[in-house]
Amino acid sequence: MKTNVRQSKLKHAKKTGYRTRQRTKGGRKVNRRQRARHGSF
């Protein structure tokens, strides 16, 4: 059975995911900071 995902949740995921953050300079900085703190993720 397929569970339904509310669109707003999908939108949020698209805007805040790892790949999305890689697209801007600031986002890469965030990813780098997270990697430094938690190891690779």
C-alpha positions as CSV (number, residue, x, y, z in Angstrom):
1,M,0.0,0.0,0.0
2,K,1.3,3.4,-0.9
3,T,1.3,6.0,1.8
4,N,0.3,9.5,0.7
5,V,2.7,12.3,1.3
6,R,1.3,15.8,1.8
7,Q,2.7,18.2,-0.9
8,S,3.8,20.8,1.7
9,K,6.0,18.1,3.3
10,L,7.5,17.3,-0.1
11,K,8.1,21.0,-0.8
12,H,9.9,21.4,2.5
13,A,12.1,18.4,1.8
14,K,13.0,19.7,-1.7
15,K,13.9,23.1,-0.3
16,T,16.0,21.8,2.7
17,G,17.6,18.6,1.4
18,Y,21.3,18.0,1.1
19,R,21.4,18.3,-2.7
20,T,19.5,21.6,-2.6
21,R,22.0,23.0,-0.1
22,Q,24.9,22.0,-2.4
23,R,23.6,24.4,-5.0
24,T,24.6,27.7,-3.4
25,K,27.8,28.9,-1.8
26,G,26.0,29.4,1.6
27,G,24.5,25.9,1.4
28,R,27.8,24.3,0.8
29,K,29.1,26.1,3.8
30,V,26.3,24.6,5.9
31,N,27.0,21.1,4.6
32,R,30.6,21.5,5.4
33,R,29.9,22.6,8.9
34,Q,27.5,19.7,9.4
35,R,30.1,17.3,8.1
36,A,32.7,18.7,10.4
37,R,30.4,18.3,13.4
38,H,28.9,14.9,12.8
39,G,31.2,13.2,10.4
40,S,29.9,12.3,7.0
41,F,26.1,12.1,6.8
